[in-house]
Amino acid sequence: MAYITGLTKSKKEWTPQFITAIDKEVCIGCGRCYKVCAMDVLAYEEVDEDDSAKAYMTIGKEGNCIGCQACGRTCPKKCFSFAPLEA
């Protein structure tokens, strides 16, 4: 299986890992991932359940993802899933 790869500034091969899912059962809606994403990929969603507001992040603009995984690295709950693009 071949994946789309690129090069770092020092000419090392790099395979971007694109966001595929956010586990909303694990996400606490802290917004750290939202703040660190420079590409406006994520969206914030509130759910009103039994008089307590629960918030979590969703994938808003999946096509904007550049595969940097900054959102996953900053997530305290590790609720992100990533995968490379197949060539």
DSSP file (Angstrom, degrees, kcal/mol; ACC not computed):
  #  RESIDUE AA STRUCTURE BP1 BP2  ACC     N-H-->O    O-->H-N    N-H-->O    O-->H-N    TCO  KAPPA ALPHA  PHI   PSI    X-CA   Y-CA   Z-CA
    1    1 A M              0   0    0      0, 0.0     2,-0.4     0, 0.0    85,-0.0   0.000 360.0 360.0 360.0 127.3    0.0    0.0    0.0
    2    2 A A        -     0   0    0      0, 0.0    85,-2.5     0, 0.0     2,-0.3  -0.799 360.0-160.1-102.2 140.5    1.5    3.4   -1.0
    3    3 A Y  B     -A   86   0A   0     -2,-0.4     2,-0.4    83,-0.3    83,-0.2  -0.852  28.1-103.1-116.9 153.4    0.9    6.6    0.9
    4    4 A I        -     0   0    0     81,-2.2    81,-0.3    -2,-0.3     2,-0.3  -0.623  49.8-179.1 -72.7 126.6    1.2   10.2   -0.2
    5    5 A T        -     0   0    0     -2,-0.4     2,-0.2    10,-0.2    10,-0.2  -0.776  14.5-170.6-124.9 168.3    4.4   11.5    1.4
    6    6 A G  E     -B   14   0B   0      8,-3.2     8,-2.8    -2,-0.3     2,-0.4  -0.748  24.7-102.5-140.7-170.6    6.3   14.8    1.5
    7    7 A L  E     -B   13   0B   0      6,-0.2     6,-0.2    -2,-0.2     2,-0.1  -0.943  20.6-133.9-123.7 145.7    9.7   16.1    2.6
    8    8 A T    >   -     0   0    0      4,-2.6     3,-2.0    -2,-0.4     6,-0.0  -0.345  42.4 -94.1 -81.2 174.5   10.7   18.1    5.7
    9    9 A K  T 3  S+     0   0    0      1,-0.3    -1,-0.1     2,-0.1    -2,-0.0   0.833 129.4  54.6 -59.8 -32.5   13.0   21.1    5.4
   10   10 A S  T 3  S-     0   0    0      2,-0.1    -1,-0.3     1,-0.0    -2,-0.0   0.233 123.4-106.7 -87.9  15.5   16.0   18.8    6.1
   11   11 A K  S <  S+     0   0    0     -3,-2.0     2,-0.4     1,-0.3    -2,-0.1   0.671  71.0 145.3  71.6  20.6   14.9   16.5    3.2
   12   12 A K        -     0   0    0      1,-0.1    -4,-2.6     0, 0.0    -1,-0.3  -0.717  55.8-109.2 -86.7 140.4   13.6   13.7    5.4
   13   13 A E  E     -B    7   0B   0     -2,-0.4     2,-0.4    -6,-0.2    -6,-0.2  -0.445  39.4-172.3 -69.1 140.7   10.5   11.8    4.1
   14   14 A W  E     -B    6   0B   0     -8,-2.8    -8,-3.2    -2,-0.1    -1,-0.0  -1.000  17.4-152.8-139.4 134.1    7.3   12.6    6.0
   15   15 A T        -     0   0    0     -2,-0.4   -10,-0.2   -10,-0.2    -2,-0.0  -0.926  22.6-135.1-109.0 110.5    3.9   11.0    5.8
   16   16 A P        -     0   0    0      0, 0.0     2,-0.6     0, 0.0    69,-0.4  -0.334  10.5-146.4 -62.0 143.2    1.1   13.3    6.8
   17   17 A Q        -     0   0    0     50,-1.8    52,-0.3    67,-0.2     2,-0.2  -0.947  16.6-153.7-114.9 109.3   -1.5   11.8    9.1
   18   18 A F  E     -C   83   0C   0     65,-2.5    65,-2.1    -2,-0.6     2,-0.1  -0.561  24.1-100.1 -89.5 145.8   -5.0   13.3    8.4
   19   19 A I  E     +C   82   0C   0     63,-0.2    63,-0.3    -2,-0.2    -1,-0.1  -0.403  42.9 166.8 -63.8 131.7   -7.8   13.5   11.0
   20   20 A T  E     -     0   0C   0     61,-3.0     2,-0.3     1,-0.4    62,-0.2   0.639  59.9  -4.0-116.9 -28.1  -10.4   10.7   10.5
   21   21 A A  E     -C   81   0C   0     60,-1.2    60,-2.4    37,-0.0     2,-0.4  -0.993  45.3-146.6-163.3 156.6  -12.4   10.8   13.7
   22   22 A I  E     -C   80   0C   0     -2,-0.3     2,-1.1    58,-0.2    58,-0.2  -0.998  27.8-130.6-126.7 125.4  -12.9   12.4   17.1
   23   23 A D    >>  -     0   0    0     56,-2.7     4,-2.3    -2,-0.4     3,-1.2  -0.646  20.3-169.4 -77.8 101.4  -14.3   10.1   19.9
   24   24 A K  T 34 S+     0   0    0     -2,-1.1    -1,-0.2     1,-0.3    55,-0.0   0.656  82.7  62.8 -71.3 -14.2  -17.1   12.3   21.3
   25   25 A E  T 34 S+     0   0    0      1,-0.1    -1,-0.3    54,-0.1    -2,-0.1   0.753 113.9  34.0 -76.5 -24.2  -17.6   10.0   24.2
   26   26 A V  T <4 S+     0   0    0     -3,-1.2    -2,-0.2    53,-0.1    -1,-0.1   0.760  95.9  99.7 -98.4 -33.0  -14.0   10.8   25.4
   27   27 A C     <  -     0   0    0     -4,-2.3    28,-0.1     1,-0.1    -5,-0.0  -0.298  50.4-167.1 -61.0 134.8  -13.8   14.4   24.3
   28   28 A I        -     0   0    0     26,-0.1    27,-0.2    28,-0.0    -1,-0.1   0.385  38.3-119.9-104.1   1.2  -14.3   16.9   27.1
   29   29 A G        +     0   0    0     25,-0.1    27,-0.1     1,-0.1    -2,-0.1   0.797  60.6 148.3  69.4  29.6  -14.7   20.0   24.8
   30   30 A C        -     0   0    0      1,-0.1    -1,-0.1    25,-0.1    26,-0.0   0.766  51.0-136.2 -69.7 -25.6  -11.8   21.9   26.3
   31   31 A G     >  +     0   0    0      3,-0.0     4,-2.2     4,-0.0     5,-0.2   0.487  65.8 125.4  85.4   3.6  -11.0   23.6   22.9
   32   32 A R  H  > S+     0   0    0      1,-0.2     4,-1.7     2,-0.2     5,-0.2   0.922  77.5  47.9 -60.7 -43.1   -7.3   23.1   23.0
   33   33 A C  H  > S+     0   0    0      1,-0.2     4,-1.4     2,-0.2    -1,-0.2   0.893 109.6  53.3 -64.1 -39.8   -7.3   21.4   19.6
   34   34 A Y  H  4 S+     0   0    0      1,-0.2    -1,-0.2     2,-0.2    -2,-0.2   0.901 109.7  48.2 -61.1 -42.8   -9.5   24.1   18.2
   35   35 A K  H  < S+     0   0    0     -4,-2.2    -1,-0.2     1,-0.2    -2,-0.2   0.831 113.0  46.9 -69.0 -33.4   -7.1   26.8   19.3
   36   36 A V  H  < S+     0   0    0     -4,-1.7     2,-0.7    -5,-0.2    -1,-0.2   0.685  87.1  98.4 -85.2 -18.0   -4.0   25.1   17.9
   37   37 A C    ><  -     0   0    0     -4,-1.4     3,-0.6    -3,-0.2     5,-0.1  -0.603  48.3-174.9 -77.3 114.1   -5.5   24.2   14.5
   38   38 A A  T 3  S+     0   0    0     -2,-0.7    -1,-0.2     1,-0.2    -4,-0.0   0.554  78.2  60.9 -82.0  -8.6   -4.3   26.8   12.0
   39   39 A M  T 3  S-     0   0    0     22,-0.0    -1,-0.2     0, 0.0    -2,-0.1   0.321 103.5-120.3-106.4   7.4   -6.5   25.4    9.2
   40   40 A D    <   +     0   0    0     -3,-0.6    24,-0.1    -6,-0.2    -2,-0.1   0.897  64.4 141.2  57.6  45.0  -10.0   25.8   10.7
   41   41 A V        +     0   0    0     19,-0.1    20,-2.6    23,-0.1    19,-2.0   0.838  47.8  70.2 -83.6 -35.7  -10.7   22.1   10.6
   42   42 A L  E     -D   59   0D   0     17,-0.2     2,-0.3    18,-0.2    17,-0.2  -0.472  57.3-164.4 -94.9 155.9  -12.5   21.7   13.9
   43   43 A A  E     -D   58   0D   0     15,-2.6    15,-3.0    -2,-0.2     2,-0.4  -0.953  18.8-126.8-133.5 153.5  -16.0   22.8   15.1
   44   44 A Y  E     -D   57   0D   0     -2,-0.3     2,-0.4    13,-0.2    13,-0.2  -0.847  24.9-171.6-103.2 133.5  -17.4   23.1   18.6
   45   45 A E  E     -D   56   0D   0     11,-2.7    11,-2.5    -2,-0.4     2,-0.4  -0.990   7.8-157.8-131.2 132.0  -20.7   21.4   19.4
   46   46 A E  E     -D   55   0D   0     -2,-0.4     2,-0.4     9,-0.2     9,-0.2  -0.858   4.0-165.6-106.3 142.5  -22.9   21.6   22.5
   47   47 A V  E     -D   54   0D   0      7,-3.6     7,-2.9    -2,-0.4     2,-0.9  -0.996  12.3-146.8-127.0 126.0  -25.4   19.0   23.5
   48   48 A D  E     +D   53   0D   0     -2,-0.4     2,-0.5     5,-0.2     5,-0.2  -0.818  28.5 169.7 -96.4 104.8  -28.0   19.8   26.2
   49   49 A E  E >   -D   52   0D   0      3,-1.8     3,-2.0    -2,-0.9    -2,-0.1  -0.968  62.4 -25.2-120.7 122.4  -28.6   16.6   28.1
   50   50 A D  T 3  S-     0   0    0     -2,-0.5    -1,-0.2     1,-0.3     3,-0.1   0.870 121.7 -51.6  47.4  52.5  -30.6   16.4   31.3
   51   51 A D  T 3  S+     0   0    0      1,-0.1     2,-0.4    -3,-0.1    -1,-0.3   0.624 120.4 100.6  62.7  16.1  -30.0   20.0   32.4
   52   52 A S  E <   -D   49   0D   0     -3,-2.0    -3,-1.8     2,-0.0     2,-0.4  -0.988  69.0-134.2-131.5 126.4  -26.2   19.7   32.0
   53   53 A A  E     -D   48   0D   0     -2,-0.4     2,-0.4    -5,-0.2    -5,-0.2  -0.633  20.5-169.6 -81.0 128.2  -24.5   21.0   29.0
   54   54 A K  E     -D   47   0D   0     -7,-2.9    -7,-3.6    -2,-0.4     2,-0.4  -0.953   4.5-168.6-114.8 137.2  -21.9   18.7   27.4
   55   55 A A  E     +D   46   0D   0     -2,-0.4     2,-0.3    -9,-0.2    -9,-0.2  -0.934  10.8 165.1-125.5 149.6  -19.6   20.0   24.7
   56   56 A Y  E     -D   45   0D   0    -11,-2.5   -11,-2.7    -2,-0.4     2,-0.3  -0.978  34.3-103.4-154.9 164.6  -17.3   18.3   22.3
   57   57 A M  E     -D   44   0D   0     -2,-0.3     2,-0.3   -13,-0.2   -13,-0.2  -0.635  31.8-171.4 -92.0 149.2  -15.3   18.9   19.2
   58   58 A T  E     -D   43   0D   0    -15,-3.0   -15,-2.6    -2,-0.3     2,-0.8  -0.867  35.8 -97.7-130.1 166.7  -16.3   17.7   15.7
   59   59 A I  E     +D   42   0D   0     -2,-0.3     3,-0.2   -17,-0.2   -17,-0.2  -0.798  45.4 170.2 -86.5 110.6  -14.6   17.7   12.3
   60   60 A G  S    S+     0   0    0    -19,-2.0     2,-0.3    -2,-0.8   -18,-0.2   0.912  72.6  16.3 -88.6 -49.2  -16.1   20.8   10.6
   61   61 A K    >   +     0   0    0    -20,-2.6     3,-2.1     1,-0.1     4,-0.4  -0.677  65.6 172.8-129.6  76.1  -14.0   21.2    7.5
   62   62 A E  G >  S+     0   0    0     -2,-0.3     3,-1.5     1,-0.3    -1,-0.1   0.815  75.7  63.8 -55.4 -35.7  -12.2   17.9    6.9
   63   63 A G  G 3  S+     0   0    0      1,-0.3    -1,-0.3    -3,-0.1   -22,-0.1   0.648  93.6  62.9 -67.0 -15.0  -10.8   19.0    3.6
   64   64 A N  G <  S+     0   0    0     -3,-2.1    -1,-0.3   -24,-0.1    -2,-0.2   0.632  75.9 115.7 -82.3 -14.4   -8.8   21.7    5.2
   65   65 A C    <   -     0   0    0     -3,-1.5   -47,-0.1    -4,-0.4    -3,-0.0  -0.314  44.0-171.7 -62.7 132.4   -6.7   19.2    7.2
   66   66 A I        -     0   0    0    -49,-0.1    -1,-0.1    -2,-0.0   -48,-0.1   0.366  45.0-112.1-105.5   2.6   -3.0   19.3    6.3
   67   67 A G  S    S+     0   0    0    -51,-0.1   -50,-1.8   -50,-0.1   -49,-0.1   0.715  75.0 131.9  80.7  21.9   -2.0   16.2    8.3
   68   68 A C        -     0   0    0    -52,-0.2   -50,-0.1     1,-0.0    -1,-0.0   0.710  55.7-144.2 -80.9 -20.0    0.1   17.9   10.9
   69   69 A Q     >  +     0   0    0    -52,-0.3     4,-2.0     1,-0.1     5,-0.2   0.649  53.9 137.3  64.8  19.5   -1.6   16.2   13.9
   70   70 A A  H  >  +     0   0    0      1,-0.2     4,-1.6     2,-0.2     5,-0.1   0.887  69.9  55.6 -60.3 -37.9   -1.3   19.3   16.1
   71   71 A C  H  > S+     0   0    0      1,-0.2     4,-0.8     2,-0.2    -1,-0.2   0.919 109.3  45.3 -61.4 -44.6   -4.8   18.8   17.3
   72   72 A G  H  4 S+     0   0    0      1,-0.2     3,-0.3     2,-0.2    -1,-0.2   0.843 110.0  54.2 -69.2 -34.7   -4.0   15.3   18.5
   73   73 A R  H  < S+     0   0    0     -4,-2.0    -1,-0.2     1,-0.2    -2,-0.2   0.816 112.0  44.3 -70.1 -29.4   -0.8   16.2   20.2
   74   74 A T  H  < S+     0   0    0     -4,-1.6    -1,-0.2    -5,-0.2    -2,-0.2   0.590  87.5 107.9 -90.4 -10.6   -2.5   18.9   22.3
   75   75 A C    ><  -     0   0    0     -4,-0.8     3,-0.5    -3,-0.3     5,-0.1  -0.543  54.5-159.7 -73.7 120.5   -5.5   16.8   23.3
   76   76 A P  T 3  S+     0   0    0      0, 0.0    -1,-0.2     0, 0.0    -4,-0.0   0.714  93.1  45.1 -72.4 -18.3   -5.4   15.8   26.9
   77   77 A K  T 3  S-     0   0    0      0, 0.0    -2,-0.1     0, 0.0   -50,-0.0   0.464  99.0-134.0-103.0  -4.5   -7.8   12.9   26.3
   78   78 A K    <   +     0   0    0     -3,-0.5    -6,-0.1    -6,-0.2   -51,-0.1   0.913  51.5 149.6  52.8  49.9   -6.2   11.5   23.1
   79   79 A C        +     0   0    0    -53,-0.1   -56,-2.7    -7,-0.1     2,-0.3   0.328  33.8 102.6 -97.1   8.0   -9.6   11.2   21.4
   80   80 A F  E     -C   22   0C   0    -58,-0.2     2,-0.4    -8,-0.1   -58,-0.2  -0.668  52.2-158.4 -94.2 146.9   -8.4   11.8   17.8
   81   81 A S  E     -C   21   0C   0    -60,-2.4   -61,-3.0    -2,-0.3   -60,-1.2  -0.963  13.6-174.0-119.6 142.3   -7.8    9.2   15.1
   82   82 A F  E     +C   19   0C   0     -2,-0.4   -63,-0.2   -63,-0.3   -65,-0.0  -0.922   9.3 177.3-133.8 156.9   -5.5    9.8   12.1
   83   83 A A  E     -C   18   0C   0    -65,-2.1   -65,-2.5    -2,-0.3     2,-0.1  -0.979  29.6-112.7-154.7 150.4   -4.6    8.0    8.9
   84   84 A P        -     0   0    0      0, 0.0     2,-0.4     0, 0.0   -67,-0.2  -0.415  37.8-105.1 -77.3 161.0   -2.4    8.7    5.9
   85   85 A L        -     0   0    0    -69,-0.4   -81,-2.2   -81,-0.3     2,-0.3  -0.694  32.7-125.7 -83.5 138.7   -3.8    9.3    2.5
   86   86 A E  B      A    3   0A   0     -2,-0.4   -83,-0.3   -83,-0.2    -1,-0.0  -0.666 360.0 360.0 -84.6 141.1   -3.4    6.4    0.1
   87   87 A A              0   0    0    -85,-2.5   -84,-0.2    -2,-0.3    -1,-0.1   0.454 360.0 360.0 -77.8 360.0   -1.8    7.2   -3.3
